[in-house]
Amino acid sequence: GYGRDAMTVFLRHIFEYSSIKKISLRTLDWNLRAQRCFERCGFRPCGVVIHGEYQFILMEIGRESIAGKANKQK
């Protein structure tokens, strides 16, 4: 709960007070707990990257995703 709440506040702040249109991240493929948290915040998987012996899931969220959630909550 706290991680999701903190990420949601962070994303709203970034998109409200900057001109950033999209945020991307990567998480280790085995870290399903983090992936679920990011998905609940609005991030969507968009690819896979292999770096050495590690495999990462790429995820991203756009400004419109946060704006849509804010409108639904009102």
Predicted model as a PDB file, atoms N, CA, C, CB and O in Angstrom, pLDDT in the B-factor column:
MODEL        1                                                                  
ATOM      1  N   GLY A   1       0.782  -1.204   0.000  1.00 71.00           N  
ATOM      2  CA  GLY A   1       0.000   0.000   0.000  1.00 71.00           C  
ATOM      3  C   GLY A   1       0.824   1.268   0.000  1.00 71.00           C  
ATOM      4  O   GLY A   1       0.546   2.181  -0.778  1.00 71.00           O  
ATOM      5  N   TYR A   2       1.839   1.349   0.860  1.00 85.00           N  
ATOM      6  CA  TYR A   2       2.610   2.588   0.952  1.00 85.00           C  
ATOM      7  C   TYR A   2       3.401   2.863  -0.315  1.00 85.00           C  
ATOM      8  CB  TYR A   2       3.550   2.530   2.138  1.00 85.00           C  
ATOM      9  O   TYR A   2       3.476   4.009  -0.759  1.00 85.00           O  
ATOM     10  N   GLY A   3       3.985   1.842  -0.898  1.00 85.00           N  
ATOM     11  CA  GLY A   3       4.765   2.019  -2.122  1.00 85.00           C  
ATOM     12  C   GLY A   3       3.896   2.517  -3.258  1.00 85.00           C  
ATOM     13  O   GLY A   3       4.290   3.417  -4.000  1.00 85.00           O  
ATOM     14  N   ARG A   4       2.726   1.940  -3.394  1.00 86.00           N  
ATOM     15  CA  ARG A   4       1.808   2.363  -4.455  1.00 86.00           C  
ATOM     16  C   ARG A   4       1.344   3.802  -4.228  1.00 86.00           C  
ATOM     17  CB  ARG A   4       0.593   1.418  -4.525  1.00 86.00           C  
ATOM     18  O   ARG A   4       1.296   4.598  -5.166  1.00 86.00           O  
ATOM     19  N   ASP A   5       1.005   4.129  -2.986  1.00 89.00           N  
ATOM     20  CA  ASP A   5       0.585   5.499  -2.674  1.00 89.00           C  
ATOM     21  C   ASP A   5       1.694   6.505  -2.961  1.00 89.00           C  
ATOM     22  CB  ASP A   5       0.159   5.602  -1.210  1.00 89.00           C  
ATOM     23  O   ASP A   5       1.450   7.559  -3.547  1.00 89.00           O  
ATOM     24  N   ALA A   6       2.909   6.172  -2.547  1.00 91.00           N  
ATOM     25  CA  ALA A   6       4.045   7.074  -2.773  1.00 91.00           C  
ATOM     26  C   ALA A   6       4.307   7.253  -4.265  1.00 91.00           C  
ATOM     27  CB  ALA A   6       5.309   6.538  -2.075  1.00 91.00           C  
ATOM     28  O   ALA A   6       4.559   8.370  -4.715  1.00 91.00           O  
ATOM     29  N   MET A   7       4.252   6.177  -5.030  1.00 90.00           N  
ATOM     30  CA  MET A   7       4.494   6.262  -6.467  1.00 90.00           C  
ATOM     31  C   MET A   7       3.413   7.084  -7.152  1.00 90.00           C  
ATOM     32  CB  MET A   7       4.563   4.864  -7.083  1.00 90.00           C  
ATOM     33  O   MET A   7       3.716   7.870  -8.050  1.00 90.00           O  
ATOM     34  N   THR A   8       2.168   6.919  -6.749  1.00 88.00           N  
ATOM     35  CA  THR A   8       1.063   7.673  -7.346  1.00 88.00           C  
ATOM     36  C   THR A   8       1.227   9.167  -7.092  1.00 88.00           C  
ATOM     37  CB  THR A   8      -0.286   7.188  -6.787  1.00 88.00           C  
ATOM     38  O   THR A   8       1.043   9.973  -8.003  1.00 88.00           O  
ATOM     39  N   VAL A   9       1.571   9.542  -5.869  1.00 91.00           N  
ATOM     40  CA  VAL A   9       1.798  10.960  -5.546  1.00 91.00           C  
ATOM     41  C   VAL A   9       2.978  11.497  -6.350  1.00 91.00           C  
ATOM     42  CB  VAL A   9       2.055  11.146  -4.024  1.00 91.00           C  
ATOM     43  O   VAL A   9       2.916  12.604  -6.885  1.00 91.00           O  
ATOM     44  N   PHE A  10       4.035  10.724  -6.435  1.00 92.00           N  
ATOM     45  CA  PHE A  10       5.225  11.123  -7.193  1.00 92.00           C  
ATOM     46  C   PHE A  10       4.879  11.356  -8.667  1.00 92.00           C  
ATOM     47  CB  PHE A  10       6.327  10.049  -7.067  1.00 92.00           C  
ATOM     48  O   PHE A  10       5.271  12.371  -9.243  1.00 92.00           O  
ATOM     49  N   LEU A  11       4.151  10.424  -9.273  1.00 93.00           N  
ATOM     50  CA  LEU A  11       3.791  10.544 -10.684  1.00 93.00           C  
ATOM     51  C   LEU A  11       2.901  11.757 -10.936  1.00 93.00           C  
ATOM     52  CB  LEU A  11       3.088   9.279 -11.156  1.00 93.00           C  
ATOM     53  O   LEU A  11       3.112  12.498 -11.897  1.00 93.00           O  
ATOM     54  N   ARG A  12       1.912  11.957 -10.077  1.00 92.00           N  
ATOM     55  CA  ARG A  12       1.041  13.133 -10.238  1.00 92.00           C  
ATOM     56  C   ARG A  12       1.856  14.415 -10.157  1.00 92.00           C  
ATOM     57  CB  ARG A  12      -0.069  13.144  -9.164  1.00 92.00           C  
ATOM     58  O   ARG A  12       1.648  15.339 -10.942  1.00 92.00           O  
ATOM     59  N   HIS A  13       2.778  14.469  -9.214  1.00 93.00           N  
ATOM     60  CA  HIS A  13       3.612  15.669  -9.052  1.00 93.00           C  
ATOM     61  C   HIS A  13       4.462  15.904 -10.299  1.00 93.00           C  
ATOM     62  CB  HIS A  13       4.521  15.538  -7.805  1.00 93.00           C  
ATOM     63  O   HIS A  13       4.506  17.020 -10.818  1.00 93.00           O  
ATOM     64  N   ILE A  14       5.128  14.871 -10.777  1.00 93.00           N  
ATOM     65  CA  ILE A  14       5.992  14.995 -11.954  1.00 93.00           C  
ATOM     66  C   ILE A  14       5.196  15.474 -13.167  1.00 93.00           C  
ATOM     67  CB  ILE A  14       6.673  13.650 -12.264  1.00 93.00           C  
ATOM     68  O   ILE A  14       5.621  16.396 -13.864  1.00 93.00           O  
ATOM     69  N   PHE A  15       4.048  14.855 -13.421  1.00 92.00           N  
ATOM     70  CA  PHE A  15       3.280  15.211 -14.607  1.00 92.00           C  
ATOM     71  C   PHE A  15       2.594  16.573 -14.469  1.00 92.00           C  
ATOM     72  CB  PHE A  15       2.244  14.140 -14.888  1.00 92.00           C  
ATOM     73  O   PHE A  15       2.356  17.248 -15.471  1.00 92.00           O  
ATOM     74  N   GLU A  16       2.278  16.977 -13.255  1.00 92.00           N  
ATOM     75  CA  GLU A  16       1.621  18.271 -13.060  1.00 92.00           C  
ATOM     76  C   GLU A  16       2.597  19.438 -13.151  1.00 92.00           C  
ATOM     77  CB  GLU A  16       0.922  18.299 -11.717  1.00 92.00           C  
ATOM     78  O   GLU A  16       2.259  20.491 -13.692  1.00 92.00           O  
ATOM     79  N   TYR A  17       3.808  19.254 -12.624  1.00 93.00           N  
ATOM     80  CA  TYR A  17       4.753  20.363 -12.505  1.00 93.00           C  
ATOM     81  C   TYR A  17       5.917  20.319 -13.484  1.00 93.00           C  
ATOM     82  CB  TYR A  17       5.291  20.397 -11.131  1.00 93.00           C  
ATOM     83  O   TYR A  17       6.877  21.075 -13.334  1.00 93.00           O  
ATOM     84  N   SER A  18       5.849  19.450 -14.479  1.00 93.00           N  
ATOM     85  CA  SER A  18       6.911  19.403 -15.486  1.00 93.00           C  
ATOM     86  C   SER A  18       6.280  19.152 -16.855  1.00 93.00           C  
ATOM     87  CB  SER A  18       7.964  18.296 -15.145  1.00 93.00           C  
ATOM     88  O   SER A  18       5.078  18.913 -16.970  1.00 93.00           O  
ATOM     89  N   SER A  19       7.101  19.211 -17.860  1.00 93.00           N  
ATOM     90  CA  SER A  19       6.612  18.954 -19.216  1.00 93.00           C  
ATOM     91  C   SER A  19       6.902  17.515 -19.660  1.00 93.00           C  
ATOM     92  CB  SER A  19       7.248  19.940 -20.199  1.00 93.00           C  
ATOM     93  O   SER A  19       6.745  17.186 -20.835  1.00 93.00           O  
ATOM     94  N   ILE A  20       7.316  16.679 -18.744  1.00 93.00           N  
ATOM     95  CA  ILE A  20       7.601  15.269 -19.057  1.00 93.00           C  
ATOM     96  C   ILE A  20       6.317  14.599 -19.536  1.00 93.00           C  
ATOM     97  CB  ILE A  20       8.186  14.515 -17.809  1.00 93.00           C  
ATOM     98  O   ILE A  20       5.263  14.745 -18.917  1.00 93.00           O  
ATOM     99  N   LYS A  21       6.412  13.873 -20.630  1.00 94.00           N  
ATOM    100  CA  LYS A  21       5.243  13.209 -21.206  1.00 94.00           C  
ATOM    101  C   LYS A  21       5.181  11.716 -20.897  1.00 94.00           C  
ATOM    102  CB  LYS A  21       5.234  13.408 -22.692  1.00 94.00           C  
ATOM    103  O   LYS A  21       4.102  11.123 -20.902  1.00 94.00           O  
ATOM    104  N   LYS A  22       6.338  11.107 -20.628  1.00 95.00           N  
ATOM    105  CA  LYS A  22       6.389   9.666 -20.404  1.00 95.00           C  
ATOM    106  C   LYS A  22       7.524   9.340 -19.433  1.00 95.00           C  
ATOM    107  CB  LYS A  22       6.577   8.904 -21.747  1.00 95.00           C  
ATOM    108  O   LYS A  22       8.586   9.961 -19.470  1.00 95.00           O  
ATOM    109  N   ILE A  23       7.283   8.355 -18.562  1.00 96.00           N  
ATOM    110  CA  ILE A  23       8.308   7.870 -17.643  1.00 96.00           C  
ATOM    111  C   ILE A  23       8.485   6.386 -17.908  1.00 96.00           C  
ATOM    112  CB  ILE A  23       7.926   8.144 -16.141  1.00 96.00           C  
ATOM    113  O   ILE A  23       7.507   5.643 -18.002  1.00 96.00           O  
ATOM    114  N   SER A  24       9.724   5.958 -18.028  1.00 96.00           N  
ATOM    115  CA  SER A  24      10.048   4.546 -18.256  1.00 96.00           C  
ATOM    116  C   SER A  24      10.870   4.020 -17.096  1.00 96.00           C  
ATOM    117  CB  SER A  24      10.812   4.357 -19.591  1.00 96.00           C  
ATOM    118  O   SER A  24      11.588   4.769 -16.434  1.00 96.00           O  
ATOM    119  N   LEU A  25      10.756   2.726 -16.860  1.00 96.00           N  
ATOM    120  CA  LEU A  25      11.568   2.079 -15.836  1.00 96.00           C  
ATOM    121  C   LEU A  25      11.837   0.655 -16.262  1.00 96.00           C  
ATOM    122  CB  LEU A  25      10.874   2.120 -14.451  1.00 96.00           C  
ATOM    123  O   LEU A  25      11.254   0.154 -17.224  1.00 96.00           O  
ATOM    124  N   ARG A  26      12.720   0.016 -15.539  1.00 96.00           N  
ATOM    125  CA  ARG A  26      12.959  -1.405 -15.760  1.00 96.00           C  
ATOM    126  C   ARG A  26      13.085  -2.080 -14.411  1.00 96.00           C  
ATOM    127  CB  ARG A  26      14.232  -1.644 -16.624  1.00 96.00           C  
ATOM    128  O   ARG A  26      13.607  -1.512 -13.452  1.00 96.00           O  
ATOM    129  N   THR A  27      12.596  -3.303 -14.361  1.00 96.00           N  
ATOM    130  CA  THR A  27      12.659  -4.096 -13.143  1.00 96.00           C  
ATOM    131  C   THR A  27      13.077  -5.517 -13.526  1.00 96.00           C  
ATOM    132  CB  THR A  27      11.284  -4.089 -12.385  1.00 96.00           C  
ATOM    133  O   THR A  27      12.765  -5.993 -14.617  1.00 96.00           O  
ATOM    134  N   LEU A  28      13.773  -6.173 -12.632  1.00 97.00           N  
ATOM    135  CA  LEU A  28      14.203  -7.539 -12.911  1.00 97.00           C  
ATOM    136  C   LEU A  28      12.989  -8.424 -13.192  1.00 97.00           C  
ATOM    137  CB  LEU A  28      15.024  -8.105 -11.730  1.00 97.00           C  
ATOM    138  O   LEU A  28      11.942  -8.280 -12.561  1.00 97.00           O  
ATOM    139  N   ASP A  29      13.144  -9.327 -14.134  1.00 96.00           N  
ATOM    140  CA  ASP A  29      12.012 -10.155 -14.561  1.00 96.00           C  
ATOM    141  C   ASP A  29      11.421 -10.998 -13.441  1.00 96.00           C  
ATOM    142  CB  ASP A  29      12.438 -11.054 -15.680  1.00 96.00           C  
ATOM    143  O   ASP A  29      10.235 -11.325 -13.486  1.00 96.00           O  
ATOM    144  N   TRP A  30      12.213 -11.360 -12.440  1.00 97.00           N  
ATOM    145  CA  TRP A  30      11.708 -12.189 -11.350  1.00 97.00           C  
ATOM    146  C   TRP A  30      11.028 -11.370 -10.258  1.00 97.00           C  
ATOM    147  CB  TRP A  30      12.836 -12.992 -10.752  1.00 97.00           C  
ATOM    148  O   TRP A  30      10.433 -11.951  -9.350  1.00 97.00           O  
ATOM    149  N   ASN A  31      11.096 -10.036 -10.314  1.00 97.00           N  
ATOM    150  CA  ASN A  31      10.537  -9.193  -9.265  1.00 97.00           C  
ATOM    151  C   ASN A  31       9.061  -8.894  -9.560  1.00 97.00           C  
ATOM    152  CB  ASN A  31      11.344  -7.879  -9.136  1.00 97.00           C  
ATOM    153  O   ASN A  31       8.695  -7.767  -9.893  1.00 97.00           O  
ATOM    154  N   LEU A  32       8.234  -9.923  -9.429  1.00 96.00           N  
ATOM    155  CA  LEU A  32       6.818  -9.813  -9.749  1.00 96.00           C  
ATOM    156  C   LEU A  32       6.091  -8.846  -8.818  1.00 96.00           C  
ATOM    157  CB  LEU A  32       6.167 -11.179  -9.683  1.00 96.00           C  
ATOM    158  O   LEU A  32       5.144  -8.177  -9.232  1.00 96.00           O  
ATOM    159  N   ARG A  33       6.524  -8.772  -7.584  1.00 93.00           N  
ATOM    160  CA  ARG A  33       5.889  -7.860  -6.625  1.00 93.00           C  
ATOM    161  C   ARG A  33       6.032  -6.405  -7.089  1.00 93.00           C  
ATOM    162  CB  ARG A  33       6.511  -8.038  -5.215  1.00 93.00           C  
ATOM    163  O   ARG A  33       5.067  -5.642  -7.044  1.00 93.00           O  
ATOM    164  N   ALA A  34       7.213  -6.026  -7.527  1.00 93.00           N  
ATOM    165  CA  ALA A  34       7.431  -4.668  -8.035  1.00 93.00           C  
ATOM    166  C   ALA A  34       6.628  -4.440  -9.304  1.00 93.00           C  
ATOM    167  CB  ALA A  34       8.925  -4.419  -8.301  1.00 93.00           C  
ATOM    168  O   ALA A  34       6.033  -3.375  -9.472  1.00 93.00           O  
ATOM    169  N   GLN A  35       6.600  -5.414 -10.196  1.00 95.00           N  
ATOM    170  CA  GLN A  35       5.859  -5.275 -11.445  1.00 95.00           C  
ATOM    171  C   GLN A  35       4.372  -5.061 -11.170  1.00 95.00           C  
ATOM    172  CB  GLN A  35       6.065  -6.513 -12.332  1.00 95.00           C  
ATOM    173  O   GLN A  35       3.744  -4.218 -11.810  1.00 95.00           O  
ATOM    174  N   ARG A  36       3.799  -5.814 -10.228  1.00 94.00           N  
ATOM    175  CA  ARG A  36       2.386  -5.645  -9.879  1.00 94.00           C  
ATOM    176  C   ARG A  36       2.132  -4.255  -9.299  1.00 94.00           C  
ATOM    177  CB  ARG A  36       1.945  -6.726  -8.875  1.00 94.00           C  
ATOM    178  O   ARG A  36       1.127  -3.621  -9.622  1.00 94.00           O  
ATOM    179  N   CYS A  37       3.029  -3.785  -8.452  1.00 91.00           N  
ATOM    180  CA  CYS A  37       2.895  -2.447  -7.869  1.00 91.00           C  
ATOM    181  C   CYS A  37       2.905  -1.390  -8.968  1.00 91.00           C  
ATOM    182  CB  CYS A  37       4.029  -2.176  -6.854  1.00 91.00           C  
ATOM    183  O   CYS A  37       2.050  -0.504  -8.988  1.00 91.00           O  
ATOM    184  N   PHE A  38       3.862  -1.481  -9.874  1.00 93.00           N  
ATOM    185  CA  PHE A  38       3.953  -0.509 -10.963  1.00 93.00           C  
ATOM    186  C   PHE A  38       2.717  -0.579 -11.865  1.00 93.00           C  
ATOM    187  CB  PHE A  38       5.229  -0.750 -11.790  1.00 93.00           C  
ATOM    188  O   PHE A  38       2.228   0.454 -12.323  1.00 93.00           O  
ATOM    189  N   GLU A  39       2.212  -1.782 -12.122  1.00 94.00           N  
ATOM    190  CA  GLU A  39       1.008  -1.915 -12.947  1.00 94.00           C  
ATOM    191  C   GLU A  39      -0.188  -1.266 -12.270  1.00 94.00           C  
ATOM    192  CB  GLU A  39       0.712  -3.392 -13.234  1.00 94.00           C  
ATOM    193  O   GLU A  39      -1.003  -0.629 -12.938  1.00 94.00           O  
ATOM    194  N   ARG A  40      -0.307  -1.416 -10.956  1.00 92.00           N  
ATOM    195  CA  ARG A  40      -1.409  -0.778 -10.227  1.00 92.00           C  
ATOM    196  C   ARG A  40      -1.318   0.740 -10.288  1.00 92.00           C  
ATOM    197  CB  ARG A  40      -1.415  -1.235  -8.771  1.00 92.00           C  
ATOM    198  O   ARG A  40      -2.331   1.433 -10.189  1.00 92.00           O  
ATOM    199  N   CYS A  41      -0.108   1.252 -10.451  1.00 91.00           N  
ATOM    200  CA  CYS A  41       0.098   2.705 -10.560  1.00 91.00           C  
ATOM    201  C   CYS A  41      -0.157   3.202 -11.976  1.00 91.00           C  
ATOM    202  CB  CYS A  41       1.520   3.077 -10.130  1.00 91.00           C  
ATOM    203  O   CYS A  41      -0.230   4.410 -12.199  1.00 91.00           O  
ATOM    204  N   GLY A  42      -0.292   2.298 -12.933  1.00 93.00           N  
ATOM    205  CA  GLY A  42      -0.581   2.689 -14.300  1.00 93.00           C  
ATOM    206  C   GLY A  42       0.499   2.351 -15.306  1.00 93.00           C  
ATOM    207  O   GLY A  42       0.292   2.534 -16.506  1.00 93.00           O  
ATOM    208  N   PHE A  43       1.656   1.859 -14.854  1.00 96.00           N  
ATOM    209  CA  PHE A  43       2.717   1.457 -15.777  1.00 96.00           C  
ATOM    210  C   PHE A  43       2.272   0.225 -16.558  1.00 96.00           C  
ATOM    211  CB  PHE A  43       4.041   1.172 -15.013  1.00 96.00           C  
ATOM    212  O   PHE A  43       1.539  -0.618 -16.042  1.00 96.00           O  
ATOM    213  N   ARG A  44       2.722   0.132 -17.805  1.00 96.00           N  
ATOM    214  CA  ARG A  44       2.432  -1.025 -18.648  1.00 96.00           C  
ATOM    215  C   ARG A  44       3.727  -1.608 -19.185  1.00 96.00           C  
ATOM    216  CB  ARG A  44       1.491  -0.641 -19.809  1.00 96.00           C  
ATOM    217  O   ARG A  44       4.626  -0.860 -19.569  1.00 96.00           O  
ATOM    218  N   PRO A  45       3.840  -2.941 -19.218  1.00 97.00           N  
ATOM    219  CA  PRO A  45       5.038  -3.557 -19.798  1.00 97.00           C  
ATOM    220  C   PRO A  45       5.165  -3.185 -21.268  1.00 97.00           C  
ATOM    221  CB  PRO A  45       4.997  -5.091 -19.637  1.00 97.00           C  
ATOM    222  O   PRO A  45       4.170  -3.140 -21.991  1.00 97.00           O  
ATOM    223  N   CYS A  46       6.393  -2.920 -21.709  1.00 96.00           N  
ATOM    224  CA  CYS A  46       6.579  -2.519 -23.108  1.00 96.00           C  
ATOM    225  C   CYS A  46       7.805  -3.162 -23.745  1.00 96.00           C  
ATOM    226  CB  CYS A  46       6.694  -1.013 -23.203  1.00 96.00           C  
ATOM    227  O   CYS A  46       8.173  -2.810 -24.865  1.00 96.00           O  
ATOM    228  N   GLY A  47       8.440  -4.097 -23.047  1.00 96.00           N  
ATOM    229  CA  GLY A  47       9.584  -4.761 -23.653  1.00 96.00           C  
ATOM    230  C   GLY A  47      10.435  -5.494 -22.636  1.00 96.00           C  
ATOM    231  O   GLY A  47      10.158  -5.488 -21.437  1.00 96.00           O  
ATOM    232  N   VAL A  48      11.471  -6.121 -23.147  1.00 97.00           N  
ATOM    233  CA  VAL A  48      12.413  -6.886 -22.334  1.00 97.00           C  
ATOM    234  C   VAL A  48      13.823  -6.493 -22.761  1.00 97.00           C  
ATOM    235  CB  VAL A  48      12.181  -8.436 -22.486  1.00 97.00           C  
ATOM    236  O   VAL A  48      14.099  -6.317 -23.947  1.00 97.00           O  
ATOM    237  N   VAL A  49      14.712  -6.358 -21.776  1.00 96.00           N  
ATOM    238  CA  VAL A  49      16.114  -6.052 -22.045  1.00 96.00           C  
ATOM    239  C   VAL A  49      16.963  -7.074 -21.305  1.00 96.00           C  
ATOM    240  CB  VAL A  49      16.480  -4.587 -21.611  1.00 96.00           C  
ATOM    241  O   VAL A  49      16.699  -7.385 -20.144  1.00 96.00           O  
ATOM    242  N   ILE A  50      17.967  -7.586 -21.970  1.00 97.00           N  
ATOM    243  CA  ILE A  50      18.922  -8.495 -21.320  1.00 97.00           C  
ATOM    244  C   ILE A  50      20.233  -7.748 -21.194  1.00 97.00           C  
ATOM    245  CB  ILE A  50      19.106  -9.842 -22.129  1.00 97.00           C  
ATOM    246  O   ILE A  50      20.783  -7.249 -22.176  1.00 97.00           O  
ATOM    247  N   HIS A  51      20.719  -7.683 -19.977  1.00 95.00           N  
ATOM    248  CA  HIS A  51      21.978  -6.994 -19.688  1.00 95.00           C  
ATOM    249  C   HIS A  51      22.863  -7.978 -18.919  1.00 95.00           C  
ATOM    250  CB  HIS A  51      21.741  -5.654 -18.862  1.00 95.00           C  
ATOM    251  O   HIS A  51      22.655  -8.229 -17.732  1.00 95.00           O  
ATOM    252  N   GLY A  52      23.843  -8.521 -19.616  1.00 96.00           N  
ATOM    253  CA  GLY A  52      24.673  -9.550 -18.992  1.00 96.00           C  
ATOM    254  C   GLY A  52      23.829 -10.774 -18.716  1.00 96.00           C  
ATOM    255  O   GLY A  52      23.175 -11.309 -19.611  1.00 96.00           O  
ATOM    256  N   GLU A  53      23.849 -11.214 -17.467  1.00 96.00           N  
ATOM    257  CA  GLU A  53      23.069 -12.391 -17.094  1.00 96.00           C  
ATOM    258  C   GLU A  53      21.687 -12.037 -16.545  1.00 96.00           C  
ATOM    259  CB  GLU A  53      23.827 -13.200 -16.069  1.00 96.00           C  
ATOM    260  O   GLU A  53      20.956 -12.921 -16.099  1.00 96.00           O  
ATOM    261  N   TYR A  54      21.326 -10.768 -16.572  1.00 97.00           N  
ATOM    262  CA  TYR A  54      20.058 -10.314 -16.017  1.00 97.00           C  
ATOM    263  C   TYR A  54      19.066  -9.958 -17.118  1.00 97.00           C  
ATOM    264  CB  TYR A  54      20.281  -9.115 -15.105  1.00 97.00           C  
ATOM    265  O   TYR A  54      19.429  -9.399 -18.154  1.00 97.00           O  
ATOM    266  N   GLN A  55      17.807 -10.294 -16.867  1.00 98.00           N  
ATOM    267  CA  GLN A  55      16.738  -9.945 -17.791  1.00 98.00           C  
ATOM    268  C   GLN A  55      15.815  -8.955 -17.084  1.00 98.00           C  
ATOM    269  CB  GLN A  55      15.954 -11.219 -18.270  1.00 98.00           C  
ATOM    270  O   GLN A  55      15.391  -9.195 -15.954  1.00 98.00           O  
ATOM    271  N   PHE A  56      15.505  -7.839 -17.756  1.00 98.00           N  
ATOM    272  CA  PHE A  56      14.680  -6.780 -17.194  1.00 98.00           C  
ATOM    273  C   PHE A  56      13.395  -6.626 -17.995  1.00 98.00           C  
ATOM    274  CB  PHE A  56      15.451  -5.457 -17.162  1.00 98.00           C  
ATOM    275  O   PHE A  56      13.383  -6.790 -19.215  1.00 98.00           O  
ATOM    276  N   ILE A  57      12.328  -6.313 -17.298  1.00 98.00           N  
ATOM    277  CA  ILE A  57      11.062  -5.957 -17.925  1.00 98.00           C  
ATOM    278  C   ILE A  57      11.016  -4.430 -17.998  1.00 98.00           C  
ATOM    279  CB  ILE A  57       9.824  -6.545 -17.125  1.00 98.00           C  
ATOM    280  O   ILE A  57      11.175  -3.752 -16.983  1.00 98.00           O  
ATOM    281  N   LEU A  58      10.798  -3.893 -19.202  1.00 98.00           N  
ATOM    282  CA  LEU A  58      10.649  -2.451 -19.381  1.00 98.00           C  
ATOM    283  C   LEU A  58       9.183  -2.093 -19.172  1.00 98.00           C  
ATOM    284  CB  LEU A  58      11.144  -1.997 -20.795  1.00 98.00           C  
ATOM    285  O   LEU A  58       8.289  -2.795 -19.644  1.00 98.00           O  
ATOM    286  N   MET A  59       8.946  -0.994 -18.462  1.00 97.00           N  
ATOM    287  CA  MET A  59       7.584  -0.537 -18.225  1.00 97.00           C  
ATOM    288  C   MET A  59       7.548   0.966 -18.440  1.00 97.00           C  
ATOM    289  CB  MET A  59       7.094  -0.914 -16.793  1.00 97.00           C  
ATOM    290  O   MET A  59       8.556   1.648 -18.259  1.00 97.00           O  
ATOM    291  N   GLU A  60       6.381   1.486 -18.828  1.00 97.00           N  
ATOM    292  CA  GLU A  60       6.268   2.927 -19.027  1.00 97.00           C  
ATOM    293  C   GLU A  60       4.854   3.400 -18.703  1.00 97.00           C  
ATOM    294  CB  GLU A  60       6.642   3.304 -20.472  1.00 97.00           C  
ATOM    295  O   GLU A  60       3.896   2.627 -18.693  1.00 97.00           O  
ATOM    296  N   ILE A  61       4.765   4.703 -18.438  1.00 96.00           N  
ATOM    297  CA  ILE A  61       3.483   5.350 -18.187  1.00 96.00           C  
ATOM    298  C   ILE A  61       3.523   6.719 -18.841  1.00 96.00           C  
ATOM    299  CB  ILE A  61       3.179   5.460 -16.652  1.00 96.00           C  
ATOM    300  O   ILE A  61       4.556   7.389 -18.843  1.00 96.00           O  
ATOM    301  N   GLY A  62       2.406   7.122 -19.388  1.00 94.00           N  
ATOM    302  CA  GLY A  62       2.314   8.426 -20.029  1.00 94.00           C  
ATOM    303  C   GLY A  62       1.467   9.382 -19.215  1.00 94.00           C  
ATOM    304  O   GLY A  62       0.687   8.975 -18.354  1.00 94.00           O  
ATOM    305  N   ARG A  63       1.634  10.647 -19.501  1.00 91.00           N  
ATOM    306  CA  ARG A  63       0.893  11.705 -18.817  1.00 91.00           C  
ATOM    307  C   ARG A  63      -0.617  11.436 -18.852  1.00 91.00           C  
ATOM    308  CB  ARG A  63       1.202  13.070 -19.456  1.00 91.00           C  
ATOM    309  O   ARG A  63      -1.309  11.655 -17.858  1.00 91.00           O  
ATOM    310  N   GLU A  64      -1.125  10.964 -19.987  1.00 86.00           N  
ATOM    311  CA  GLU A  64      -2.566  10.750 -20.128  1.00 86.00           C  
ATOM    312  C   GLU A  64      -3.089   9.679 -19.173  1.00 86.00           C  
ATOM    313  CB  GLU A  64      -2.895  10.363 -21.560  1.00 86.00           C  
ATOM    314  O   GLU A  64      -4.261   9.718 -18.799  1.00 86.00           O  
ATOM    315  N   SER A  65      -2.261   8.737 -18.775  1.00 84.00           N  
ATOM    316  CA  SER A  65      -2.679   7.694 -17.836  1.00 84.00           C  
ATOM    317  C   SER A  65      -3.005   8.282 -16.470  1.00 84.00           C  
ATOM    318  CB  SER A  65      -1.589   6.628 -17.700  1.00 84.00           C  
ATOM    319  O   SER A  65      -3.988   7.888 -15.842  1.00 84.00           O  
ATOM    320  N   ILE A  66      -2.201   9.205 -16.015  1.00 78.00           N  
ATOM    321  CA  ILE A  66      -2.421   9.832 -14.711  1.00 78.00           C  
ATOM    322  C   ILE A  66      -3.602  10.786 -14.788  1.00 78.00           C  
ATOM    323  CB  ILE A  66      -1.154  10.579 -14.237  1.00 78.00           C  
ATOM    324  O   ILE A  66      -4.415  10.838 -13.866  1.00 78.00           O  
ATOM    325  N   ALA A  67      -3.707  11.544 -15.880  1.00 67.00           N  
ATOM    326  CA  ALA A  67      -4.837  12.476 -16.044  1.00 67.00           C  
ATOM    327  C   ALA A  67      -6.153  11.718 -16.065  1.00 67.00           C  
ATOM    328  CB  ALA A  67      -4.684  13.303 -17.339  1.00 67.00           C  
ATOM    329  O   ALA A  67      -7.144  12.175 -15.495  1.00 67.00           O  
ATOM    330  N   GLY A  68      -6.169  10.558 -16.721  1.00 59.00           N  
ATOM    331  CA  GLY A  68      -7.373   9.739 -16.767  1.00 59.00           C  
ATOM    332  C   GLY A  68      -7.787   9.219 -15.399  1.00 59.00           C  
ATOM    333  O   GLY A  68      -8.975   9.192 -15.079  1.00 59.00           O  
ATOM    334  N   LYS A  69      -6.817   8.806 -14.589  1.00 59.00           N  
ATOM    335  CA  LYS A  69      -7.110   8.328 -13.235  1.00 59.00           C  
ATOM    336  C   LYS A  69      -7.631   9.453 -12.360  1.00 59.00           C  
ATOM    337  CB  LYS A  69      -5.863   7.709 -12.601  1.00 59.00           C  
ATOM    338  O   LYS A  69      -8.554   9.243 -11.573  1.00 59.00           O  
ATOM    339  N   ALA A  70      -7.060  10.642 -12.482  1.00 54.00           N  
ATOM    340  CA  ALA A  70      -7.493  11.779 -11.664  1.00 54.00           C  
ATOM    341  C   ALA A  70      -8.938  12.152 -11.992  1.00 54.00           C  
ATOM    342  CB  ALA A  70      -6.562  12.994 -11.887  1.00 54.00           C  
ATOM    343  O   ALA A  70      -9.708  12.487 -11.091  1.00 54.00           O  
ATOM    344  N   ASN A  71      -9.314  12.099 -13.267  1.00 50.00           N  
ATOM    345  CA  ASN A  71     -10.677  12.419 -13.661  1.00 50.00           C  
ATOM    346  C   ASN A  71     -11.675  11.384 -13.159  1.00 50.00           C  
ATOM    347  CB  ASN A  71     -10.768  12.532 -15.164  1.00 50.00           C  
ATOM    348  O   ASN A  71     -12.804  11.734 -12.813  1.00 50.00           O  
ATOM    349  N   LYS A  72     -11.275  10.107 -13.115  1.00 55.00           N  
ATOM    350  CA  LYS A  72     -12.156   9.047 -12.640  1.00 55.00           C  
ATOM    351  C   LYS A  72     -12.404   9.163 -11.137  1.00 55.00           C  
ATOM    352  CB  LYS A  72     -11.562   7.678 -12.970  1.00 55.00           C  
ATOM    353  O   LYS A  72     -13.487   8.820 -10.663  1.00 55.00           O  
ATOM    354  N   GLN A  73     -11.405   9.647 -10.379  1.00 54.00           N  
ATOM    355  CA  GLN A  73     -11.540   9.734  -8.932  1.00 54.00           C  
ATOM    356  C   GLN A  73     -12.417  10.894  -8.501  1.00 54.00           C  
ATOM    357  CB  GLN A  73     -10.187   9.862  -8.296  1.00 54.00           C  
ATOM    358  O   GLN A  73     -12.897  10.896  -7.367  1.00 54.00           O  
ATOM    359  N   LYS A  74     -12.647  11.882  -9.359  1.00 48.00           N  
ATOM    360  CA  LYS A  74     -13.452  13.057  -8.984  1.00 48.00           C  
ATOM    361  C   LYS A  74     -14.921  12.770  -8.998  1.00 48.00           C  
ATOM    362  CB  LYS A  74     -13.168  14.209  -9.904  1.00 48.00           C  
ATOM    363  O   LYS A  74     -15.726  13.654  -8.706  1.00 48.00           O  
TER     364      LYS A  74                                                      
ENDMDL                                                                          
END                                                                             
